[in-house]
Amino acid sequence: MTREDCEALDRADPLARKRDAFVIPEGLVYLDGNSLGMMPRHVPERLAEVAERQWGRDLVSSWNLHGWVDMPRRVGDRLARLIGAPSGSVIAGDTISVNLFKLLGAAAKISPGRRVILSDSGNFPSDLYVAQGFRDLLDDGYVLKVVAPEEVADAIDETVLVSLLTEVDYRTARRHDMAAVTAVAHAKGALTMWDLAHSAGAIPVDLAGAGADFAVGCSYKYLNGGPGAPAFLYVRPDLQNQVQPPLAGWFGHESPFAFDLTYRPAPGIIRNQCGTQPILALAALDAALDVWDDVDLETLRAKSVALCGTFIDLVEQRCGRFGVSLAGPREMARRGSHVSLHHPEGYAVMQALIASGVVGDFRAPDMMRFGFTPLYTRFTDVWDAVEALTRILDTRRWDQPQFRNRKAVT
């Protein structure tokens, strides 16, 4: 493949028009949308409207006048389309960690006789930390069992309360078969809880079709909701009124403005709200989701597969002699929308790449990670990234003190 081939692919790309919807610094090849997505152009205008007019002029009346009170549900419904969930099954707000804690508490109440929380060694560590904290807080025989990703299905038995898994591995992009794992769990009487942090906006997700019980996800990666954007939470519709929230807040109350001293959960997904949600952050996410209104997720996935496959092919052709190797499975059907490469000096190489205008990130111990966001990543970006990587490895430009100095965020 040549750069001219990549240019031809860009001309034929049905999503090429979406690139103009984003603020993209000139000369930058941004392959870190799997960590923080680019900003849609119209978000600042929407934020200014909410801040200057709604907050600045209409003040507290905006809760009713501009629908602030309904925003978590309204944004949740917009997210639902992107993760294969029905209307009324998703609520936006809080963080993945807070939402995981809520749902672990819900699962414990639904299946009180089970004590094993099953996860895998490819899960995002923060999810495991939440499970550890939940286990230690209850101090009632709960166990967090962590197995290798390929051992999950065999480890599900009648003791398992819930399988807590990230669908797409944050490091290697290895993808669990959600439907298959959920079917095994249900056959054993266990619940499933999916983290969609590297799935939502990257691959088609079908929570309803898979029969998933619970899910969480963030919106600042492929969904471009902004740094620290609100997360979301999904509960299977027939389970919603069985949920007894362990974080019972007034916005999850049946009648929040009755100010009762006793908590009564609202019907449906609303009971999973806790306190007052961040309206400015929700407004930014709501605006960012406008970009998705006319996006076909199968078209998105086809481009993601092509971008990742092109990158892997070029890297294997040009960089293998420099000690670079692919992390995770080669088959795109088993991958998400990012690619990680092993290299003994991965951190320094990535810093040299960033200095040259190609932005990815690093994950310990030795992985250079590149995210391919189909809405704005071009095939020529893939070519230019591999060209820069090859040059840096060939000249050993990475072997300089400034590129070895570890920063707080990698």
Secondary structure, DSSP 8 states (H G I E B T S, - for coil): --HHHHHHHHHH-TTGGGGGGB---TT-EE--TTTS---BTTHHHHHHIIIIIIIIIIGGGHHHHT-GGGHHHHHHHHHHHHTT--TTSEEE-S-HHHHHHHHHHHHHHHSTT--EEEEETTS-HHHHHHHHHHHHHH-SS-EEEEE-GGGHHHH--TTEEEEEEESB-TTT-BB--HHHHHHHHHHTT-EEEEE-TTTTTTS---HHHHT-SEEEE-SSSTT---TT---EEEE-GGGGGG---SS--GGGBSSGGG--SS--B-SGGGGG--S---HHHHHHHHHHGGGGTT--HHHHHHHHHHHHHHHHHHHHHHTGGGT-EE-S-S-GGGB-SEEEEE-TTHHHHHHHHHHTTEE-EEETTTEEEEE--TTT--HHHHHHHHHHHHHHHHHTTT-SHHHHS--S--
